[in-house]
Amino acid sequence: MNSIKNLERLQRLHLLIENEQTGPPRELAKKINVSERLVYNMLEQLKDFKAPVCYDRKRKTYFYCQRFELQVNISISIFNGESQTNILL
């Protein structure tokens, strides 16, 4: 379940960056309930996905320098021998 939590955090971070509402790193960490160090790690993870993340010191917010889209889709299928249940998160 930690992987799902990490993906949810990454999606939340993406939305804040997309809307240019992150605030500085310390404030951003509070918004997504993680440590400031984890914020930097998550930003690096986005950059590994080729996300053009920039920071505006005047406005104190992260933003995308160029168009970038991140879609997180999670699905779980449960088989119990007779039936299948699909759960979409």
N, CA, C and O atoms as a CHARMM CRD file, in Angstrom:
* protein
*
  356
    1    1 MET  N      0.80100  -1.20500   0.00000 PROA 1      0.00000
    2    1 MET  CA     0.00000   0.00000   0.00000 PROA 1      0.00000
    3    1 MET  C      0.84400   1.26900   0.00000 PROA 1      0.00000
    4    1 MET  O      0.35700   2.34300  -0.35400 PROA 1      0.00000
    5    2 ASN  N      2.10900   1.14800   0.39700 PROA 2      0.00000
    6    2 ASN  CA     2.97900   2.32300   0.36400 PROA 2      0.00000
    7    2 ASN  C      3.12800   2.85800  -1.04800 PROA 2      0.00000
    8    2 ASN  O      3.21700   4.07000  -1.24600 PROA 2      0.00000
    9    3 SER  N      3.15500   1.96500  -2.03400 PROA 3      0.00000
   10    3 SER  CA     3.28800   2.40400  -3.42700 PROA 3      0.00000
   11    3 SER  C      2.09700   3.25000  -3.83600 PROA 3      0.00000
   12    3 SER  O      2.25200   4.25400  -4.53100 PROA 3      0.00000
   13    4 ILE  N      0.90900   2.84700  -3.40900 PROA 4      0.00000
   14    4 ILE  CA    -0.29500   3.61700  -3.73400 PROA 4      0.00000
   15    4 ILE  C     -0.22400   4.98400  -3.07000 PROA 4      0.00000
   16    4 ILE  O     -0.54800   5.99700  -3.69000 PROA 4      0.00000
   17    5 LYS  N      0.19500   5.01300  -1.82400 PROA 5      0.00000
   18    5 LYS  CA     0.32400   6.28400  -1.10400 PROA 5      0.00000
   19    5 LYS  C      1.33000   7.20500  -1.80200 PROA 5      0.00000
   20    5 LYS  O      1.09200   8.40500  -1.93300 PROA 5      0.00000
   21    6 ASN  N      2.44300   6.64100  -2.24400 PROA 6      0.00000
   22    6 ASN  CA     3.45900   7.43400  -2.94800 PROA 6      0.00000
   23    6 ASN  C      2.91200   7.99000  -4.25500 PROA 6      0.00000
   24    6 ASN  O      3.17800   9.14200  -4.59800 PROA 6      0.00000
   25    7 LEU  N      2.15200   7.18500  -4.98500 PROA 7      0.00000
   26    7 LEU  CA     1.55800   7.65600  -6.23900 PROA 7      0.00000
   27    7 LEU  C      0.53600   8.75900  -5.97700 PROA 7      0.00000
   28    7 LEU  O      0.45600   9.72600  -6.73400 PROA 7      0.00000
   29    8 GLU  N     -0.23700   8.61600  -4.91400 PROA 8      0.00000
   30    8 GLU  CA    -1.20500   9.66000  -4.56000 PROA 8      0.00000
   31    8 GLU  C     -0.49300  10.96200  -4.21400 PROA 8      0.00000
   32    8 GLU  O     -0.93100  12.03700  -4.62400 PROA 8      0.00000
   33    9 ARG  N      0.59500  10.87300  -3.46800 PROA 9      0.00000
   34    9 ARG  CA     1.37900  12.07200  -3.12800 PROA 9      0.00000
   35    9 ARG  C      1.96400  12.72000  -4.37500 PROA 9      0.00000
   36    9 ARG  O      1.95100  13.94200  -4.52300 PROA 9      0.00000
   37   10 LEU  N      2.47400  11.88200  -5.26500 PROA 10     0.00000
   38   10 LEU  CA     3.05700  12.39700  -6.50300 PROA 10     0.00000
   39   10 LEU  C      1.99300  13.10600  -7.34100 PROA 10     0.00000
   40   10 LEU  O      2.25400  14.15200  -7.93600 PROA 10     0.00000
   41   11 GLN  N      0.80400  12.53300  -7.38000 PROA 11     0.00000
   42   11 GLN  CA    -0.29000  13.15900  -8.11900 PROA 11     0.00000
   43   11 GLN  C     -0.67400  14.49200  -7.47800 PROA 11     0.00000
   44   11 GLN  O     -0.92200  15.46900  -8.18400 PROA 11     0.00000
   45   12 ARG  N     -0.72400  14.53600  -6.16000 PROA 12     0.00000
   46   12 ARG  CA    -1.04500  15.78400  -5.44700 PROA 12     0.00000
   47   12 ARG  C      0.01900  16.84800  -5.72300 PROA 12     0.00000
   48   12 ARG  O     -0.30300  18.01100  -5.96400 PROA 12     0.00000
   49   13 LEU  N      1.27800  16.44200  -5.68500 PROA 13     0.00000
   50   13 LEU  CA     2.37800  17.35700  -5.99600 PROA 13     0.00000
   51   13 LEU  C      2.22700  17.90000  -7.41500 PROA 13     0.00000
   52   13 LEU  O      2.37300  19.09900  -7.65000 PROA 13     0.00000
   53   14 HSD  N      1.93800  17.01500  -8.34300 PROA 14     0.00000
   54   14 HSD  CA     1.76000  17.42200  -9.74400 PROA 14     0.00000
   55   14 HSD  C      0.65900  18.48200  -9.86500 PROA 14     0.00000
   56   14 HSD  O      0.83800  19.49300 -10.54400 PROA 14     0.00000
   57   15 LEU  N     -0.46900  18.24500  -9.20900 PROA 15     0.00000
   58   15 LEU  CA    -1.57800  19.19800  -9.30000 PROA 15     0.00000
   59   15 LEU  C     -1.20300  20.55600  -8.71000 PROA 15     0.00000
   60   15 LEU  O     -1.57300  21.59300  -9.26100 PROA 15     0.00000
   61   16 LEU  N     -0.47900  20.55800  -7.60800 PROA 16     0.00000
   62   16 LEU  CA    -0.04600  21.82400  -7.01700 PROA 16     0.00000
   63   16 LEU  C      0.93200  22.55700  -7.93500 PROA 16     0.00000
   64   16 LEU  O      0.86400  23.77900  -8.06800 PROA 16     0.00000
   65   17 ILE  N      1.82700  21.82300  -8.55900 PROA 17     0.00000
   66   17 ILE  CA     2.77300  22.44800  -9.50200 PROA 17     0.00000
   67   17 ILE  C      2.02300  22.97600 -10.71100 PROA 17     0.00000
   68   17 ILE  O      2.26300  24.09400 -11.16600 PROA 17     0.00000
   69   18 GLU  N      1.12600  22.17200 -11.22000 PROA 18     0.00000
   70   18 GLU  CA     0.34700  22.55700 -12.40500 PROA 18     0.00000
   71   18 GLU  C     -0.44200  23.84100 -12.14900 PROA 18     0.00000
   72   18 GLU  O     -0.56800  24.68400 -13.03700 PROA 18     0.00000
   73   19 ASN  N     -0.97100  23.98500 -10.93600 PROA 19     0.00000
   74   19 ASN  CA    -1.74600  25.17800 -10.58200 PROA 19     0.00000
   75   19 ASN  C     -0.89400  26.29500  -9.99200 PROA 19     0.00000
   76   19 ASN  O     -1.40800  27.34400  -9.60300 PROA 19     0.00000
   77   20 GLU  N      0.41400  26.05600  -9.93100 PROA 20     0.00000
   78   20 GLU  CA     1.37200  27.03400  -9.41200 PROA 20     0.00000
   79   20 GLU  C      0.97700  27.48900  -8.00800 PROA 20     0.00000
   80   20 GLU  O      0.94600  28.68400  -7.71400 PROA 20     0.00000
   81   21 GLN  N      0.67400  26.50900  -7.14300 PROA 21     0.00000
   82   21 GLN  CA     0.24400  26.79300  -5.78100 PROA 21     0.00000
   83   21 GLN  C      1.04900  26.00000  -4.75100 PROA 21     0.00000
   84   21 GLN  O      0.50900  25.59300  -3.72200 PROA 21     0.00000
   85   22 THR  N      2.32000  25.78400  -5.02000 PROA 22     0.00000
   86   22 THR  CA     3.11900  24.95000  -4.11300 PROA 22     0.00000
   87   22 THR  C      3.60600  25.70500  -2.89700 PROA 22     0.00000
   88   22 THR  O      3.66100  25.15000  -1.79900 PROA 22     0.00000
   89   23 GLY  N      3.95800  26.95600  -3.07800 PROA 23     0.00000
   90   23 GLY  CA     4.65000  27.68400  -2.02800 PROA 23     0.00000
   91   23 GLY  C      6.09500  27.20400  -2.00000 PROA 23     0.00000
   92   23 GLY  O      6.48700  26.37000  -2.81600 PROA 23     0.00000
   93   24 PRO  N      6.89000  27.72400  -1.06900 PROA 24     0.00000
   94   24 PRO  CA     8.28200  27.27400  -0.95000 PROA 24     0.00000
   95   24 PRO  C      8.32100  25.83100  -0.41800 PROA 24     0.00000
   96   24 PRO  O      7.31300  25.33300   0.08500 PROA 24     0.00000
   97   25 PRO  N      9.46600  25.16500  -0.52500 PROA 25     0.00000
   98   25 PRO  CA     9.56800  23.74400  -0.15300 PROA 25     0.00000
   99   25 PRO  C      9.01400  23.39300   1.22900 PROA 25     0.00000
  100   25 PRO  O      8.33100  22.37800   1.37300 PROA 25     0.00000
  101   26 ARG  N      9.28600  24.18800   2.22100 PROA 26     0.00000
  102   26 ARG  CA     8.79600  23.87400   3.57800 PROA 26     0.00000
  103   26 ARG  C      7.26900  23.89200   3.63300 PROA 26     0.00000
  104   26 ARG  O      6.64900  23.01700   4.23800 PROA 26     0.00000
  105   27 GLU  N      6.67100  24.89800   2.99300 PROA 27     0.00000
  106   27 GLU  CA     5.20900  25.00800   2.94800 PROA 27     0.00000
  107   27 GLU  C      4.61200  23.86500   2.12600 PROA 27     0.00000
  108   27 GLU  O      3.57500  23.30700   2.48500 PROA 27     0.00000
  109   28 LEU  N      5.26400  23.53000   1.04200 PROA 28     0.00000
  110   28 LEU  CA     4.80900  22.42900   0.19100 PROA 28     0.00000
  111   28 LEU  C      4.81400  21.11600   0.96900 PROA 28     0.00000
  112   28 LEU  O      3.88800  20.31500   0.84800 PROA 28     0.00000
  113   29 ALA  N      5.84600  20.90200   1.75700 PROA 29     0.00000
  114   29 ALA  CA     5.93100  19.67900   2.56900 PROA 29     0.00000
  115   29 ALA  C      4.73200  19.58100   3.51400 PROA 29     0.00000
  116   29 ALA  O      4.17700  18.49900   3.70500 PROA 29     0.00000
  117   30 LYS  N      4.34200  20.69300   4.09600 PROA 30     0.00000
  118   30 LYS  CA     3.17800  20.69700   4.99200 PROA 30     0.00000
  119   30 LYS  C      1.89000  20.40600   4.22700 PROA 30     0.00000
  120   30 LYS  O      1.01100  19.70000   4.72200 PROA 30     0.00000
  121   31 LYS  N      1.78600  20.95300   3.02000 PROA 31     0.00000
  122   31 LYS  CA     0.57500  20.75700   2.21600 PROA 31     0.00000
  123   31 LYS  C      0.33700  19.29900   1.86400 PROA 31     0.00000
  124   31 LYS  O     -0.80500  18.84300   1.81000 PROA 31     0.00000
  125   32 ILE  N      1.42800  18.56500   1.62300 PROA 32     0.00000
  126   32 ILE  CA     1.25500  17.15900   1.22700 PROA 32     0.00000
  127   32 ILE  C      1.66500  16.19000   2.33900 PROA 32     0.00000
  128   32 ILE  O      1.79100  14.98700   2.11300 PROA 32     0.00000
  129   33 ASN  N      1.87000  16.73400   3.54400 PROA 33     0.00000
  130   33 ASN  CA     2.15300  15.92600   4.74200 PROA 33     0.00000
  131   33 ASN  C      3.36200  15.00600   4.60500 PROA 33     0.00000
  132   33 ASN  O      3.28600  13.81300   4.89800 PROA 33     0.00000
  133   34 VAL  N      4.47500  15.57800   4.15500 PROA 34     0.00000
  134   34 VAL  CA     5.72800  14.83200   4.04900 PROA 34     0.00000
  135   34 VAL  C      6.85500  15.72500   4.56100 PROA 34     0.00000
  136   34 VAL  O      6.64200  16.90500   4.84100 PROA 34     0.00000
  137   35 SER  N      8.04200  15.16300   4.68000 PROA 35     0.00000
  138   35 SER  CA     9.20300  15.95900   5.08900 PROA 35     0.00000
  139   35 SER  C      9.68200  16.80600   3.91200 PROA 35     0.00000
  140   35 SER  O      9.39000  16.51400   2.75300 PROA 35     0.00000
  141   36 GLU  N     10.40800  17.83700   4.23300 PROA 36     0.00000
  142   36 GLU  CA    10.97100  18.69500   3.18100 PROA 36     0.00000
  143   36 GLU  C     11.93100  17.89200   2.30000 PROA 36     0.00000
  144   36 GLU  O     11.98700  18.10600   1.08800 PROA 36     0.00000
  145   37 ARG  N     12.68100  16.97400   2.90300 PROA 37     0.00000
  146   37 ARG  CA    13.60800  16.11800   2.14900 PROA 37     0.00000
  147   37 ARG  C     12.83800  15.27300   1.12700 PROA 37     0.00000
  148   37 ARG  O     13.28800  15.10200  -0.00600 PROA 37     0.00000
  149   38 LEU  N     11.67500  14.74800   1.53500 PROA 38     0.00000
  150   38 LEU  CA    10.87600  13.93800   0.61700 PROA 38     0.00000
  151   38 LEU  C     10.32300  14.78500  -0.52600 PROA 38     0.00000
  152   38 LEU  O     10.16400  14.29100  -1.64200 PROA 38     0.00000
  153   39 VAL  N     10.03200  16.04800  -0.25600 PROA 39     0.00000
  154   39 VAL  CA     9.59400  16.95400  -1.32900 PROA 39     0.00000
  155   39 VAL  C     10.67100  17.02000  -2.40900 PROA 39     0.00000
  156   39 VAL  O     10.37500  16.90300  -3.59800 PROA 39     0.00000
  157   40 TYR  N     11.91900  17.20700  -1.98900 PROA 40     0.00000
  158   40 TYR  CA    13.01100  17.27500  -2.96600 PROA 40     0.00000
  159   40 TYR  C     13.15600  15.95500  -3.72400 PROA 40     0.00000
  160   40 TYR  O     13.42200  15.95300  -4.92600 PROA 40     0.00000
  161   41 ASN  N     12.98100  14.84200  -3.02600 PROA 41     0.00000
  162   41 ASN  CA    13.05800  13.53700  -3.69200 PROA 41     0.00000
  163   41 ASN  C     11.93500  13.36700  -4.71500 PROA 41     0.00000
  164   41 ASN  O     12.15100  12.83700  -5.80500 PROA 41     0.00000
  165   42 MET  N     10.74300  13.82100  -4.35600 PROA 42     0.00000
  166   42 MET  CA     9.60900  13.71800  -5.27300 PROA 42     0.00000
  167   42 MET  C      9.79500  14.62400  -6.49000 PROA 42     0.00000
  168   42 MET  O      9.42200  14.25700  -7.60400 PROA 42     0.00000
  169   43 LEU  N     10.36600  15.79400  -6.27500 PROA 43     0.00000
  170   43 LEU  CA    10.65700  16.68600  -7.40600 PROA 43     0.00000
  171   43 LEU  C     11.67000  16.03800  -8.34600 PROA 43     0.00000
  172   43 LEU  O     11.55700  16.14500  -9.56700 PROA 43     0.00000
  173   44 GLU  N     12.65500  15.36900  -7.76300 PROA 44     0.00000
  174   44 GLU  CA    13.63700  14.64700  -8.58500 PROA 44     0.00000
  175   44 GLU  C     12.97500  13.51300  -9.35400 PROA 44     0.00000
  176   44 GLU  O     13.32100  13.25200 -10.50600 PROA 44     0.00000
  177   45 GLN  N     12.02900  12.84600  -8.71800 PROA 45     0.00000
  178   45 GLN  CA    11.31100  11.76800  -9.39000 PROA 45     0.00000
  179   45 GLN  C     10.53300  12.31800 -10.58600 PROA 45     0.00000
  180   45 GLN  O     10.52700  11.70600 -11.65400 PROA 45     0.00000
  181   46 LEU  N      9.88400  13.45800 -10.41500 PROA 46     0.00000
  182   46 LEU  CA     9.19000  14.07900 -11.53900 PROA 46     0.00000
  183   46 LEU  C     10.17200  14.43400 -12.64900 PROA 46     0.00000
  184   46 LEU  O      9.88300  14.23800 -13.83000 PROA 46     0.00000
  185   47 LYS  N     11.32200  14.95300 -12.26700 PROA 47     0.00000
  186   47 LYS  CA    12.33600  15.29200 -13.28000 PROA 47     0.00000
  187   47 LYS  C     12.85400  14.05500 -13.98500 PROA 47     0.00000
  188   47 LYS  O     13.21800  14.12200 -15.15900 PROA 47     0.00000
  189   48 ASP  N     12.89600  12.91800 -13.28900 PROA 48     0.00000
  190   48 ASP  CA    13.27100  11.65400 -13.93100 PROA 48     0.00000
  191   48 ASP  C     12.25700  11.26600 -15.00200 PROA 48     0.00000
  192   48 ASP  O     12.59100  10.58900 -15.97500 PROA 48     0.00000
  193   49 PHE  N     11.00200  11.71000 -14.80800 PROA 49     0.00000
  194   49 PHE  CA     9.94800  11.47800 -15.80700 PROA 49     0.00000
  195   49 PHE  C      9.96900  12.55100 -16.88600 PROA 49     0.00000
  196   49 PHE  O      9.04600  12.64600 -17.69500 PROA 49     0.00000
  197   50 LYS  N     11.02400  13.35500 -16.89200 PROA 50     0.00000
  198   50 LYS  CA    11.21400  14.44500 -17.86800 PROA 50     0.00000
  199   50 LYS  C     10.24800  15.61200 -17.64600 PROA 50     0.00000
  200   50 LYS  O      9.91500  16.32800 -18.59100 PROA 50     0.00000
  201   51 ALA  N      9.80600  15.80200 -16.42600 PROA 51     0.00000
  202   51 ALA  CA     8.94400  16.94100 -16.10400 PROA 51     0.00000
  203   51 ALA  C      9.79800  18.20800 -16.04400 PROA 51     0.00000
  204   51 ALA  O     10.80500  18.24100 -15.33700 PROA 51     0.00000
  205   52 PRO  N      9.40500  19.24500 -16.77800 PROA 52     0.00000
  206   52 PRO  CA    10.17400  20.49900 -16.78800 PROA 52     0.00000
  207   52 PRO  C      9.81100  21.38000 -15.58100 PROA 52     0.00000
  208   52 PRO  O      9.16000  22.41300 -15.73200 PROA 52     0.00000
  209   53 VAL  N     10.23600  20.96100 -14.39600 PROA 53     0.00000
  210   53 VAL  CA     9.89000  21.66900 -13.16100 PROA 53     0.00000
  211   53 VAL  C     10.84100  22.84800 -12.96100 PROA 53     0.00000
  212   53 VAL  O     12.06200  22.70000 -13.01600 PROA 53     0.00000
  213   54 CYS  N     10.25300  24.01600 -12.72700 PROA 54     0.00000
  214   54 CYS  CA    11.02200  25.23400 -12.46000 PROA 54     0.00000
  215   54 CYS  C     10.51200  25.84400 -11.15200 PROA 54     0.00000
  216   54 CYS  O      9.45300  25.47100 -10.64700 PROA 54     0.00000
  217   55 TYR  N     11.28300  26.78200 -10.62100 PROA 55     0.00000
  218   55 TYR  CA    10.88100  27.46100  -9.39400 PROA 55     0.00000
  219   55 TYR  C     10.98600  28.96600  -9.61200 PROA 55     0.00000
  220   55 TYR  O     11.99700  29.46200 -10.10900 PROA 55     0.00000
  221   56 ASP  N      9.93600  29.68400  -9.23600 PROA 56     0.00000
  222   56 ASP  CA     9.91600  31.14100  -9.33600 PROA 56     0.00000
  223   56 ASP  C     10.14200  31.71300  -7.93400 PROA 56     0.00000
  224   56 ASP  O      9.27600  31.60400  -7.06700 PROA 56     0.00000
  225   57 ARG  N     11.30800  32.31900  -7.72000 PROA 57     0.00000
  226   57 ARG  CA    11.65800  32.83300  -6.39200 PROA 57     0.00000
  227   57 ARG  C     10.79400  34.01900  -5.97900 PROA 57     0.00000
  228   57 ARG  O     10.53900  34.21900  -4.79100 PROA 57     0.00000
  229   58 LYS  N     10.34900  34.79900  -6.94500 PROA 58     0.00000
  230   58 LYS  CA     9.49900  35.94000  -6.62100 PROA 58     0.00000
  231   58 LYS  C      8.13200  35.48400  -6.12000 PROA 58     0.00000
  232   58 LYS  O      7.63900  35.97000  -5.10200 PROA 58     0.00000
  233   59 ARG  N      7.53300  34.55400  -6.83900 PROA 59     0.00000
  234   59 ARG  CA     6.19800  34.06200  -6.47200 PROA 59     0.00000
  235   59 ARG  C      6.26600  32.92700  -5.45700 PROA 59     0.00000
  236   59 ARG  O      5.24500  32.52400  -4.90000 PROA 59     0.00000
  237   60 LYS  N      7.46400  32.41700  -5.21900 PROA 60     0.00000
  238   60 LYS  CA     7.69700  31.31400  -4.28000 PROA 60     0.00000
  239   60 LYS  C      6.80400  30.11400  -4.59600 PROA 60     0.00000
  240   60 LYS  O      6.02800  29.65100  -3.76000 PROA 60     0.00000
  241   61 THR  N      6.94000  29.63200  -5.82600 PROA 61     0.00000
  242   61 THR  CA     6.16900  28.46300  -6.23600 PROA 61     0.00000
  243   61 THR  C      6.89800  27.69800  -7.33000 PROA 61     0.00000
  244   61 THR  O      7.62700  28.27200  -8.13900 PROA 61     0.00000
  245   62 TYR  N      6.68400  26.39600  -7.33400 PROA 62     0.00000
  246   62 TYR  CA     7.15500  25.56800  -8.43900 PROA 62     0.00000
  247   62 TYR  C      6.11100  25.63400  -9.54200 PROA 62     0.00000
  248   62 TYR  O      4.92400  25.83200  -9.28400 PROA 62     0.00000
  249   63 PHE  N      6.57100  25.46600 -10.77500 PROA 63     0.00000
  250   63 PHE  CA     5.66700  25.44900 -11.92100 PROA 63     0.00000
  251   63 PHE  C      6.33400  24.66000 -13.03000 PROA 63     0.00000
  252   63 PHE  O      7.52900  24.37300 -12.96600 PROA 63     0.00000
  253   64 TYR  N      5.56100  24.31200 -14.04700 PROA 64     0.00000
  254   64 TYR  CA     6.11900  23.61600 -15.20400 PROA 64     0.00000
  255   64 TYR  C      6.52600  24.66000 -16.23600 PROA 64     0.00000
  256   64 TYR  O      5.71600  25.48700 -16.65500 PROA 64     0.00000
  257   65 CYS  N      7.80100  24.61000 -16.64200 PROA 65     0.00000
  258   65 CYS  CA     8.33500  25.56200 -17.61600 PROA 65     0.00000
  259   65 CYS  C      7.73000  25.32600 -19.00000 PROA 65     0.00000
  260   65 CYS  O      7.62600  26.24800 -19.80900 PROA 65     0.00000
  261   66 GLN  N      7.33700  24.09300 -19.25700 PROA 66     0.00000
  262   66 GLN  CA     6.71900  23.70300 -20.52100 PROA 66     0.00000
  263   66 GLN  C      5.54500  22.79400 -20.19600 PROA 66     0.00000
  264   66 GLN  O      5.40200  22.31600 -19.07100 PROA 66     0.00000
  265   67 ARG  N      4.72900  22.57000 -21.17800 PROA 67     0.00000
  266   67 ARG  CA     3.55800  21.69300 -20.98800 PROA 67     0.00000
  267   67 ARG  C      4.01100  20.31100 -20.50900 PROA 67     0.00000
  268   67 ARG  O      4.93800  19.72000 -21.06400 PROA 67     0.00000
  269   68 PHE  N      3.34900  19.81600 -19.48400 PROA 68     0.00000
  270   68 PHE  CA     3.64600  18.48600 -18.95000 PROA 68     0.00000
  271   68 PHE  C      2.37000  17.91400 -18.36700 PROA 68     0.00000
  272   68 PHE  O      1.62000  18.61400 -17.68800 PROA 68     0.00000
  273   69 GLU  N      2.12900  16.65600 -18.63100 PROA 69     0.00000
  274   69 GLU  CA     0.93900  15.99000 -18.11700 PROA 69     0.00000
  275   69 GLU  C      1.34600  14.70600 -17.40600 PROA 69     0.00000
  276   69 GLU  O      2.18600  13.95000 -17.89400 PROA 69     0.00000
  277   70 LEU  N      0.74800  14.47500 -16.26800 PROA 70     0.00000
  278   70 LEU  CA     0.98900  13.25000 -15.50000 PROA 70     0.00000
  279   70 LEU  C     -0.36200  12.63800 -15.19400 PROA 70     0.00000
  280   70 LEU  O     -1.22500  13.28400 -14.59900 PROA 70     0.00000
  281   71 GLN  N     -0.54500  11.39400 -15.59900 PROA 71     0.00000
  282   71 GLN  CA    -1.77700  10.67600 -15.29200 PROA 71     0.00000
  283   71 GLN  C     -1.42200   9.47200 -14.44600 PROA 71     0.00000
  284   71 GLN  O     -0.57100   8.66400 -14.81800 PROA 71     0.00000
  285   72 VAL  N     -2.08000   9.36100 -13.30800 PROA 72     0.00000
  286   72 VAL  CA    -1.86300   8.23100 -12.41500 PROA 72     0.00000
  287   72 VAL  C     -3.15500   7.42700 -12.39700 PROA 72     0.00000
  288   72 VAL  O     -4.19800   7.92100 -11.96900 PROA 72     0.00000
  289   73 ASN  N     -3.08100   6.18600 -12.86500 PROA 73     0.00000
  290   73 ASN  CA    -4.23700   5.29600 -12.87600 PROA 73     0.00000
  291   73 ASN  C     -3.87400   4.04800 -12.09000 PROA 73     0.00000
  292   73 ASN  O     -2.85300   3.40900 -12.34400 PROA 73     0.00000
  293   74 ILE  N     -4.72300   3.71500 -11.13700 PROA 74     0.00000
  294   74 ILE  CA    -4.47900   2.54600 -10.30400 PROA 74     0.00000
  295   74 ILE  C     -5.71400   1.65800 -10.36500 PROA 74     0.00000
  296   74 ILE  O     -6.83600   2.12500 -10.17100 PROA 74     0.00000
  297   75 SER  N     -5.50200   0.39100 -10.63300 PROA 75     0.00000
  298   75 SER  CA    -6.62700  -0.54200 -10.59100 PROA 75     0.00000
  299   75 SER  C     -6.18000  -1.81100  -9.87600 PROA 75     0.00000
  300   75 SER  O     -5.02100  -2.21900  -9.95100 PROA 75     0.00000
  301   76 ILE  N     -7.12900  -2.41700  -9.18800 PROA 76     0.00000
  302   76 ILE  CA    -6.86000  -3.64400  -8.45200 PROA 76     0.00000
  303   76 ILE  C     -7.92300  -4.65500  -8.83800 PROA 76     0.00000
  304   76 ILE  O     -9.11200  -4.33500  -8.83800 PROA 76     0.00000
  305   77 SER  N     -7.51400  -5.86200  -9.16500 PROA 77     0.00000
  306   77 SER  CA    -8.44100  -6.94700  -9.46700 PROA 77     0.00000
  307   77 SER  C     -8.28600  -8.02200  -8.40700 PROA 77     0.00000
  308   77 SER  O     -7.17300  -8.43400  -8.08100 PROA 77     0.00000
  309   78 ILE  N     -9.42100  -8.47500  -7.86700 PROA 78     0.00000
  310   78 ILE  CA    -9.41400  -9.50200  -6.83800 PROA 78     0.00000
  311   78 ILE  C    -10.12600 -10.74000  -7.37900 PROA 78     0.00000
  312   78 ILE  O    -11.28000 -10.66400  -7.80000 PROA 78     0.00000
  313   79 PHE  N     -9.43700 -11.87200  -7.36700 PROA 79     0.00000
  314   79 PHE  CA   -10.00700 -13.13700  -7.81500 PROA 79     0.00000
  315   79 PHE  C    -10.20000 -14.02500  -6.59500 PROA 79     0.00000
  316   79 PHE  O     -9.27600 -14.19000  -5.79900 PROA 79     0.00000
  317   80 ASN  N    -11.38300 -14.59600  -6.43800 PROA 80     0.00000
  318   80 ASN  CA   -11.60800 -15.48100  -5.29500 PROA 80     0.00000
  319   80 ASN  C    -12.00600 -16.89700  -5.75700 PROA 80     0.00000
  320   80 ASN  O    -12.68000 -17.60900  -5.01200 PROA 80     0.00000
  321   81 GLY  N    -11.61600 -17.30400  -6.92800 PROA 81     0.00000
  322   81 GLY  CA   -11.91000 -18.63400  -7.44400 PROA 81     0.00000
  323   81 GLY  C    -13.15300 -18.68900  -8.29200 PROA 81     0.00000
  324   81 GLY  O    -13.18300 -19.40900  -9.29100 PROA 81     0.00000
  325   82 GLU  N    -14.18100 -17.95000  -7.92500 PROA 82     0.00000
  326   82 GLU  CA   -15.42500 -17.97900  -8.67200 PROA 82     0.00000
  327   82 GLU  C    -15.73000 -16.67000  -9.38200 PROA 82     0.00000
  328   82 GLU  O    -16.33800 -16.66500 -10.45200 PROA 82     0.00000
  329   83 SER  N    -15.30700 -15.56200  -8.78700 PROA 83     0.00000
  330   83 SER  CA   -15.62300 -14.27500  -9.36900 PROA 83     0.00000
  331   83 SER  C    -14.43600 -13.33800  -9.29800 PROA 83     0.00000
  332   83 SER  O    -13.46300 -13.56700  -8.58000 PROA 83     0.00000
  333   84 GLN  N    -14.55400 -12.28900 -10.06000 PROA 84     0.00000
  334   84 GLN  CA   -13.51500 -11.25400 -10.10700 PROA 84     0.00000
  335   84 GLN  C    -14.13800  -9.93500  -9.71800 PROA 84     0.00000
  336   84 GLN  O    -15.21800  -9.58800 -10.19500 PROA 84     0.00000
  337   85 THR  N    -13.46600  -9.20000  -8.86000 PROA 85     0.00000
  338   85 THR  CA   -13.90800  -7.87400  -8.46000 PROA 85     0.00000
  339   85 THR  C    -12.84300  -6.87600  -8.88500 PROA 85     0.00000
  340   85 THR  O    -11.67000  -7.03400  -8.54600 PROA 85     0.00000
  341   86 ASN  N    -13.24000  -5.86300  -9.61700 PROA 86     0.00000
  342   86 ASN  CA   -12.30600  -4.81400 -10.03700 PROA 86     0.00000
  343   86 ASN  C    -12.54800  -3.57200  -9.20200 PROA 86     0.00000
  344   86 ASN  O    -13.68400  -3.13000  -9.02900 PROA 86     0.00000
  345   87 ILE  N    -11.47200  -3.02400  -8.69100 PROA 87     0.00000
  346   87 ILE  CA   -11.53700  -1.82200  -7.87600 PROA 87     0.00000
  347   87 ILE  C    -10.69200  -0.76200  -8.58100 PROA 87     0.00000
  348   87 ILE  O     -9.50800  -0.97800  -8.83900 PROA 87     0.00000
  349   88 LEU  N    -11.28800   0.35500  -8.88400 PROA 88     0.00000
  350   88 LEU  CA   -10.56700   1.46400  -9.48300 PROA 88     0.00000
  351   88 LEU  C    -10.36200   2.53000  -8.43100 PROA 88     0.00000
  352   88 LEU  O    -11.31300   2.93800  -7.76500 PROA 88     0.00000
  353   89 LEU  N     -9.14600   2.98000  -8.27600 PROA 89     0.00000
  354   89 LEU  CA    -8.84200   4.02500  -7.28700 PROA 89     0.00000
  355   89 LEU  C     -8.59300   5.32500  -7.99300 PROA 89     0.00000
  356   89 LEU  O     -8.32000   6.33600  -7.34700 PROA 89     0.00000
